[in-house]
Amino acid sequence: MFSHLTRNASKYELFGDNLELSKFSELENRIRNVVQEQIRLKRRNEELEGLLKQKELELNEANISVGELREEKDSIRKKVDLLLDLLQDINAQS
């Protein structure tokens, strides 16, 4: 009669061990997923940092071009002003 209780207790203990192992397996899977996600995010971050550096270089080049165009515009404006002054002088002398 008591042997039956002992056998049942052993089954529950075995089931408990399997339950503990399944919890560890679940925890292991969760940790593995977190690590994989961290690796993926790190790669994506590095990719985005590379894109940001590329865009910063493009922006710097664009700013240089804008500066050159402003200098050219100012130079042309001075020449036009000079020519207009010359035309006024010609009209004034006429």
MOMO-V24062 format. One record per residue. RES is the residue in one small letter. PHI is phi in whole degrees, 0 to 359 (999 if undefined). OMEGA is omega in degrees with one decimal (none if undefined). Layout:
RES;PHI;OMEGA
RES;PHI;OMEGA
//
This chain:
m;999;179.6
f;287;179.2
s;296;177.5
h;296;178.5
l;293;179.3
t;294;178.4
r;296;179.0
n;295;178.8
a;297;179.2
s;296;178.3
k;297;180.0
y;292;177.9
e;295;178.7
l;296;178.0
f;298;177.8
g;298;177.3
d;296;177.7
n;296;177.9
l;296;177.6
e;297;179.3
l;296;179.0
s;293;176.4
k;295;177.5
f;294;177.7
s;297;178.2
e;298;178.1
l;297;178.6
e;299;178.8
n;296;178.5
r;296;179.5
i;296;178.9
r;300;179.2
n;296;178.5
v;296;179.5
v;296;178.9
q;297;178.3
e;294;178.5
q;296;178.1
i;296;179.4
r;298;-179.9
l;293;178.2
k;295;177.6
r;297;179.9
r;297;177.8
n;298;178.5
e;297;177.6
e;298;180.0
l;293;176.7
e;296;176.7
g;297;177.6
l;297;178.9
l;297;178.4
k;298;178.5
q;298;179.5
k;294;177.4
e;296;177.1
l;295;178.2
e;298;178.6
l;296;178.7
n;298;177.9
e;297;178.7
a;296;178.3
n;296;177.2
i;296;179.1
s;298;178.8
v;298;178.4
g;298;179.0
e;295;179.4
l;294;177.4
r;295;178.4
e;297;179.1
e;296;178.6
k;298;179.1
d;297;178.8
s;296;179.1
i;295;179.3
r;300;179.0
k;296;179.5
k;295;178.7
v;295;177.5
d;300;179.1
l;296;179.2
l;295;177.0
l;296;176.9
d;297;178.6
l;297;177.7
l;297;177.5
q;296;178.9
d;296;178.6
i;296;179.6
n;294;-179.4
a;291;-177.7
q;280;-176.4
s;282;none
//
